[in-house]
Amino acid sequence: MIRLALLSGVACLLCACQTTAPKAPKVALPAAFEAPAASATLTPAQLDRWWLLFNDPQLNALEDEAFRYSPDARTAEARVIEAKATRDSQTAQTFPTGNLAGNATHQVAYNVGSATDSLFPIGGVTDTQTANFNVSWELDLFGRLAQARRIANADLTEALFDIEGTRASLAASVADNYFQARGYAIQLQDARETARIQTELERVATRKANLGLGASSDADRVAGDLSQAQAQVETLEAQMHVAQRQLLILVGRAVDPTASLPLDAEVEDPPATPAAVPGDLLARRPDIRESEARLRVQIGTGRLRHLAIFPTFTLLPGLGLSRTTEPGVGFIPPATLIPQEQTTSLGLWSLGVGVNVPVLDIPQLLADAKAEDARTKQAAIAYEKTVQTAFGEAESALVSLGADERAATLLKDGEVRAHRASKSAARRYAMGLDDITAALSAEQSWRTTRSALTAERVQALRQAVQTYKALGGGWAYAALSSRTR
């Protein structure tokens, strides 16, 4: 016993010497983004449901459908249940364990070979009933079980943040596909108008060529432009159909006809650029919070590996009941022996203590602990990378959103001017001061500028969606954060 105690002390000393505290990850961020000045301050609740800022009832309805019926959302709900049940199972393993066991037998024996002796009866009926309740209770002298419970809670936190990240991505995907589909609807409308203009130009050019007032090559050139416009219409119709189908899949209506998802051929400007501080990303981004929880799990696992070298002490209490009825011999004074059943009932309890010292396993356990320390360093580096990537995504999104907003403003001015020129050409044509070719060309120039403006507006809307996602919007930040503290 003295040698065992000395070996235990040496093992504890080796464990203490090998344990090294992990370095704190480097996650310091700048005080501000290198991006255009923001014009709107959002509350956490507004950022949680950022799609409401677009004031688009159809988008709001699609987001609600997606969170209720989409395969991703329903899978996330099942994963939440799984994660909580897994945590409860892992936690339950750290508490005392034991089973209540019972047994009952009925045995009938027959004498088939020897003579019957009343003093020693042979054969008969024997009934036995037993019940035992044995418990194993590991004493947490070194904090192993408490550490295992902390790891289980951190595992749950990591899973919940991963699930919330899935939901945030779902919200962004629905909005992005919605604005993309509406952009296709606008481009399709403009392409049809362009085809109409090209048809009129081709008719005028052909008529002029037939009357000898123009070259036939002009008609051929316009006919080539018309074929391109018609091909563009076909392409956009297919792209819009694909976008509508993808959107229906995202919201859980994959088999519905695309006609059940009508889209307006117009878009509005995106909401004002949100104000953001880089440091908020550490709390707002679900992927950062997930990586942080993963680091905590790894740190806890490393500590558990070091604690594995310490001895394990286990209490082994037990309770038991036993009742046996079997053939026996009864005595009637003064000297009569008769066969008689005998019943024996016993109650028992026991209390034991077990100790396990991993003496010969110490080299392996130390190697396992060293490998776990290396995994902890990798988790810390991965956490740093996640923070840096999130910062880069957020700043890039803000910069791109600002550029798209400025480009849309410039194109808006150009579209107003082109529209004014088109209306002026139409008036000159109506007054007989110009021919239809000039009027149609002016209208085509206006529609080309309008298409560019529409494309830029759609791009700005889609970039706004990516900006809100990059800033950590789209999930129940306040609710989940309060549950995981």
C-alpha positions in Angstrom: 0.0 0.0 0.0 2.9 2.4 0.7 4.4 1.7 -2.7 1.0 2.2 -4.3 0.7 5.5 -2.6 4.1 6.6 -3.7 3.4 5.6 -7.3 0.2 7.6 -7.1 2.1 10.6 -5.9 4.7 10.3 -8.6 1.9 10.1 -11.2 0.2 13.2 -9.9 3.5 15.1 -9.9 4.2 14.0 -13.5 0.7 15.1 -14.5 1.2 18.5 -12.9 4.5 19.0 -14.6 3.1 18.1 -18.0 0.0 20.4 -17.8 0.5 23.7 -19.6 -2.1 26.4 -19.8 -3.1 27.2 -23.4 -2.1 30.6 -24.7 -5.0 33.0 -25.2 -5.9 33.3 -28.9 -5.2 36.6 -30.7 -8.6 38.0 -31.5 -8.0 41.7 -31.1 -9.9 43.7 -33.9 -9.6 47.3 -35.1 -11.8 49.9 -33.5 -13.6 50.6 -36.9 -14.0 49.2 -40.4 -12.2 50.8 -43.3 -15.6 51.3 -45.0 -17.9 54.2 -45.9 -19.6 55.9 -43.0 -22.8 54.2 -42.0 -26.1 56.0 -42.0 -28.3 53.7 -39.8 -27.9 52.3 -36.3 -29.6 49.0 -35.8 -30.7 47.4 -32.5 -29.8 43.7 -31.9 -33.5 42.8 -32.5 -33.5 44.5 -35.9 -30.3 42.7 -36.9 -31.8 39.4 -35.8 -34.6 39.9 -38.3 -32.9 42.1 -40.8 -35.2 41.2 -43.8 -37.9 43.3 -42.2 -35.9 46.4 -43.0 -36.6 45.9 -46.7 -40.3 46.6 -46.1 -41.2 43.8 -48.6 -44.3 41.7 -47.5 -43.5 39.0 -50.0 -40.0 38.6 -48.7 -41.2 38.5 -45.1 -43.7 35.8 -46.0 -41.0 33.7 -47.8 -38.7 34.0 -44.8 -41.5 32.8 -42.4 -42.2 29.9 -44.7 -38.6 28.9 -44.9 -38.2 28.9 -41.1 -41.3 26.7 -40.8 -41.2 24.3 -43.7 -37.8 24.2 -45.4 -35.8 21.0 -45.1 -32.9 22.9 -43.6 -35.1 24.5 -40.9 -36.7 21.1 -40.0 -33.3 19.5 -39.9 -32.1 22.2 -37.6 -35.0 21.6 -35.2 -34.2 17.9 -35.1 -30.5 18.6 -34.5 -31.4 20.8 -31.5 -33.3 17.9 -29.9 -30.3 15.6 -30.7 -27.8 18.0 -29.2 -29.7 18.5 -26.0 -30.3 14.8 -25.6 -26.6 14.1 -26.2 -25.6 16.6 -23.6 -28.0 15.1 -21.0 -26.7 11.6 -21.8 -23.0 12.7 -21.4 -23.9 14.5 -18.1 -25.8 11.5 -16.7 -22.7 9.4 -17.2 -20.9 11.5 -14.6 -23.4 10.7 -11.8 -23.7 7.5 -9.8 -24.8 4.4 -11.8 -26.5 1.3 -10.7 -29.2 -1.2 -11.7 -31.9 -2.9 -9.8 -31.7 -6.6 -10.7 -34.2 -9.4 -9.8 -34.4 -13.1 -10.3 -36.9 -15.8 -9.6 -36.6 -19.5 -10.2 -38.8 -22.6 -9.7 -37.0 -25.9 -9.6 -38.5 -29.3 -9.4 -36.2 -32.3 -8.7 -37.0 -36.0 -8.8 -35.2 -38.9 -7.1 -34.3 -41.4 -9.9 -31.5 -43.5 -8.4 -31.2 -43.9 -4.6 -33.5 -44.8 -1.7 -35.4 -42.1 0.0 -34.2 -41.1 3.4 -36.4 -39.0 5.6 -33.3 -37.5 7.2 -31.8 -36.4 3.9 -34.7 -35.8 1.5 -33.9 -36.1 -2.2 -35.9 -34.2 -4.8 -38.7 -31.8 -4.3 -39.6 -28.2 -5.2 -37.3 -25.3 -4.7 -38.4 -21.6 -5.2 -35.8 -18.8 -5.1 -36.4 -15.0 -5.4 -33.5 -12.5 -5.2 -33.3 -8.7 -5.7 -30.1 -6.6 -5.7 -29.4 -3.0 -6.1 -25.7 -2.3 -6.7 -24.4 1.2 -7.2 -21.1 2.5 -8.5 -20.2 6.0 -7.4 -17.0 7.6 -8.6 -15.6 10.1 -6.1 -14.7 13.3 -7.9 -11.6 14.1 -5.9 -9.7 15.7 -8.7 -12.4 17.3 -10.7 -12.6 14.8 -13.6 -16.4 14.5 -13.5 -17.0 18.2 -13.2 -14.7 18.8 -16.2 -16.7 16.2 -18.2 -19.9 18.0 -17.4 -18.4 21.3 -18.6 -17.3 19.6 -21.8 -20.8 18.3 -22.4 -22.3 21.8 -21.9 -19.7 23.3 -24.3 -20.5 20.6 -26.9 -24.1 21.6 -26.7 -23.2 25.3 -27.1 -21.1 24.5 -30.1 -23.9 22.5 -31.7 -26.5 25.3 -31.0 -24.3 27.9 -32.6 -23.7 25.7 -35.7 -27.5 25.3 -36.0 -28.0 29.0 -35.7 -25.4 29.6 -38.4 -27.4 27.2 -40.6 -30.6 29.3 -40.0 -28.8 32.5 -40.7 -27.5 31.1 -44.0 -31.0 30.0 -44.8 -32.4 33.5 -44.3 -29.7 35.0 -46.4 -30.2 32.4 -49.2 -33.9 33.1 -49.4 -33.5 36.8 -49.6 -30.6 36.6 -52.1 -32.5 34.2 -54.4 -35.6 36.4 -54.1 -33.9 39.5 -55.2 -32.0 37.6 -57.9 -35.3 36.3 -59.3 -36.9 39.7 -59.2 -33.8 41.0 -61.1 -34.4 38.4 -63.8 -38.1 39.5 -64.0 -37.0 43.1 -64.6 -34.4 42.1 -67.1 -36.9 39.9 -68.9 -39.4 42.8 -69.1 -36.6 45.0 -70.5 -35.5 42.3 -72.9 -39.0 42.0 -74.3 -39.2 45.7 -74.7 -35.9 45.7 -76.5 -37.1 43.0 -78.8 -40.2 45.1 -79.5 -38.0 48.1 -80.4 -35.8 46.0 -82.6 -38.8 44.6 -84.4 -40.0 48.1 -85.2 -36.6 49.1 -86.3 -36.3 46.1 -88.5 -39.8 46.8 -90.0 -38.8 50.4 -90.8 -35.4 49.5 -92.2 -37.0 46.8 -94.5 -39.6 49.2 -95.7 -37.0 51.8 -96.5 -34.9 49.2 -98.4 -37.9 48.1 -100.4 -38.8 51.7 -101.4 -35.2 52.4 -102.3 -34.8 54.9 -99.5 -32.2 52.9 -97.6 -29.6 50.2 -98.0 -30.6 46.5 -97.5 -27.6 46.1 -95.3 -29.2 48.3 -92.7 -32.2 46.0 -92.6 -29.8 43.0 -92.3 -27.9 44.6 -89.4 -31.2 45.4 -87.6 -32.4 41.9 -88.2 -29.2 40.6 -86.5 -29.8 42.8 -83.5 -33.4 41.5 -83.3 -32.3 37.9 -83.2 -29.9 38.7 -80.4 -32.8 40.4 -78.5 -35.1 37.4 -79.0 -32.4 35.0 -77.9 -31.9 37.1 -74.7 -35.6 36.8 -74.0 -35.4 33.0 -74.2 -32.3 32.9 -71.9 -33.8 35.2 -69.3 -37.1 33.2 -69.2 -35.1 30.0 -68.5 -33.0 31.8 -65.8 -36.1 33.2 -64.1 -37.7 29.8 -64.1 -34.6 28.2 -62.5 -34.5 31.1 -59.9 -38.2 30.6 -59.0 -37.7 26.9 -58.6 -34.7 27.3 -56.4 -36.6 29.7 -54.2 -39.5 27.3 -53.9 -37.1 24.6 -52.8 -35.6 26.9 -50.2 -39.0 27.7 -48.6 -40.2 24.0 -48.6 -42.5 24.2 -51.7 -40.4 22.3 -54.2 -43.2 20.7 -56.1 -45.4 23.8 -56.5 -45.6 25.3 -59.9 -43.5 28.4 -60.5 -46.6 30.3 -61.4 -47.5 30.1 -57.6 -44.6 32.5 -57.0 -45.3 35.7 -58.9 -42.6 38.3 -58.9 -42.9 42.1 -59.4 -40.7 43.5 -62.2 -39.3 46.3 -60.0 -37.0 46.8 -57.1 -36.4 49.5 -54.5 -33.2 50.9 -53.1 -31.6 48.8 -50.3 -31.9 50.0 -46.7 -29.4 52.4 -45.3 -25.9 51.0 -44.6 -25.9 49.7 -41.0 -23.4 51.0 -38.5 -21.2 48.3 -37.1 -18.1 47.9 -34.8 -15.7 45.1 -35.5 -15.6 44.0 -31.9 -19.4 43.2 -32.1 -18.6 40.3 -34.5 -17.2 38.3 -31.6 -20.6 38.2 -30.1 -22.8 38.4 -33.2 -21.3 36.0 -35.7 -22.6 32.4 -35.0 -19.5 30.9 -36.7 -17.2 32.8 -34.3 -19.3 31.7 -31.3 -19.2 28.1 -32.6 -15.4 28.3 -33.0 -15.1 29.7 -29.5 -17.2 26.9 -28.0 -15.1 24.4 -30.0 -12.0 25.8 -28.4 -13.5 25.5 -24.9 -14.4 21.9 -25.6 -10.8 21.2 -26.7 -9.3 23.0 -23.7 -11.6 20.9 -21.4 -10.7 17.7 -23.2 -7.0 18.5 -22.8 -7.5 19.0 -19.0 -9.4 15.8 -18.9 -6.5 13.9 -20.6 -4.1 15.3 -17.9 -6.5 14.3 -15.1 -6.7 10.7 -16.4 -3.3 10.1 -14.7 -4.8 10.6 -11.2 -6.1 7.6 -9.3 -9.8 6.8 -9.5 -11.7 6.1 -6.3 -15.1 4.5 -6.5 -17.7 3.7 -3.8 -19.6 0.4 -4.3 -22.6 0.3 -2.0 -25.2 -2.4 -2.5 -28.5 -3.7 -1.1 -29.9 -7.2 -1.5 -32.9 -9.4 -0.6 -33.1 -13.2 -0.9 -35.9 -15.7 -0.2 -35.5 -19.4 -0.7 -38.1 -22.2 -0.2 -36.7 -25.8 -0.4 -37.3 -29.3 0.9 -36.1 -30.0 4.4 -36.7 -32.0 7.6 -39.0 -31.2 10.5 -38.5 -32.5 14.0 -41.4 -33.6 16.3 -40.2 -34.4 19.8 -39.2 -36.8 21.2 -37.6 -38.4 18.1 -39.7 -38.0 15.0 -38.4 -36.7 11.7 -40.8 -35.6 8.9 -40.3 -34.0 5.5 -41.1 -30.3 5.7 -40.4 -27.2 3.5 -37.9 -24.7 4.8 -38.0 -21.0 4.0 -35.0 -18.8 4.3 -35.3 -15.0 3.9 -32.2 -12.8 4.0 -31.5 -9.0 3.7 -28.0 -7.8 3.1 -26.1 -4.6 2.5 -22.5 -4.0 1.5 -20.1 -1.1 1.1 -16.9 -1.3 -0.8 -14.3 1.0 -2.1 -12.4 0.5 -5.3 -9.2 2.2 -6.4 -7.6 2.2 -9.8 -4.1 3.6 -10.4 -2.9 3.6 -14.0 0.7 2.8 -13.1 1.8 1.1 -16.3 -0.4 3.3 -18.5 1.3 6.6 -17.5 3.6 6.8 -20.6 0.6 6.3 -22.9 -1.6 8.8 -20.9 1.2 11.4 -21.0 1.5 11.0 -24.8 -2.3 11.3 -25.2 -2.2 14.5 -23.1 0.6 15.9 -25.2 -1.3 15.2 -28.4 -4.4 16.8 -26.9 -2.4 19.9 -26.1 -1.4 20.1 -29.7 -5.1 19.8 -30.8 -5.9 22.6 -28.4 -3.3 24.8 -30.1 -4.8 24.0 -33.4 -8.3 24.9 -32.1 -7.0 28.2 -30.9 -5.4 29.0 -34.3 -8.7 28.0 -36.0 -10.5 30.4 -33.7 -8.1 33.2 -34.7 -8.6 32.4 -38.3 -12.4 32.4 -38.0 -12.3 35.8 -36.3 -10.0 37.2 -39.0 -12.1 35.8 -41.8 -15.3 37.2 -40.3 -13.7 40.6 -40.0 -12.6 40.5 -43.7 -16.0 39.4 -44.8 -17.8 42.1 -42.9 -15.5 44.9 -44.1 -15.6 43.7 -47.7 -19.3 43.5 -47.6 -19.6 47.1 -46.2 -17.2 48.4 -48.8 -19.0 46.6 -51.7 -22.4 47.8 -50.4 -21.2 51.4 -50.3 -19.8 51.1 -53.9 -23.0 49.6 -55.1 -25.1 52.4 -53.6 -22.9 55.1 -55.2 -23.0 53.3 -58.5 -26.8 53.1 -58.3 -27.0 56.9 -57.6 -24.9 57.7 -60.7 -26.9 55.4 -62.9 -30.1 56.8 -61.5 -29.1 60.3 -62.8 -28.1 58.8 -66.2 -31.5 57.0 -66.4 -33.4 60.2 -65.7 -31.5 62.0 -68.5 -31.9 59.1 -71.0 -35.6 58.9 -70.2 -35.9 62.7 -70.8 -34.1 62.3 -74.2 -36.4 59.4 -75.2 -39.5 61.4 -74.4 -38.2 64.4 -76.4 -37.5 62.2 -79.4 -41.0 60.8 -79.2 -42.4 64.3 -79.2 -40.3 65.3 -82.2 -41.5 62.2 -84.0 -45.1 63.0 -83.2 -44.6 66.5 -84.5 -43.1 65.2 -87.7 -39.7 66.6 -87.0 -37.9 63.3 -86.8 -38.4 59.7 -88.1 -39.4 56.7 -86.1 -35.8 55.3 -86.2 -34.5 58.2 -84.1 -37.4 57.8 -81.7 -36.9 54.1 -81.3 -33.1 54.5 -80.9 -33.6 57.0 -78.2 -36.0 54.7 -76.4 -33.6 51.8 -76.7 -30.8 53.9 -75.3 -33.0 54.8 -72.3 -34.0 51.1 -71.7 -30.3 50.1 -71.9 -29.5 52.6 -69.1 -32.5 51.5 -67.2 -31.4 47.9 -67.4 -28.0 48.9 -66.0 -29.7 50.8 -63.2 -31.9 47.8 -62.4 -29.0 45.4 -62.4 -27.1 47.7 -60.0 -30.0 48.0 -57.7 -30.5 44.2 -57.6 -26.7 43.9 -56.9 -27.0 46.4 -54.1 -29.9 44.5 -52.6 -28.1 41.2 -52.8 -25.0 42.9 -51.3 -27.1 44.3 -48.5 -28.2 40.7 -47.7 -24.6 39.5 -47.6 -23.7 42.5 -45.4 -26.4 41.7 -42.8 -25.2 38.1 -42.8 -21.6 39.1 -42.5 -22.4 41.3 -39.5 -24.0 38.3 -37.7 -27.7 38.9 -38.5 -30.4 36.4 -39.1 -30.5 34.4 -35.8 -31.9 34.7 -32.3 -28.8 36.3 -30.9 -30.2 37.6 -27.6 -32.2 34.5 -26.8 -29.4 32.0 -27.5 -26.7 34.1 -25.9 -28.6 34.2 -22.6 -29.0 30.4 -22.6 -25.3 29.7 -23.3 -23.7 32.0 -20.7 
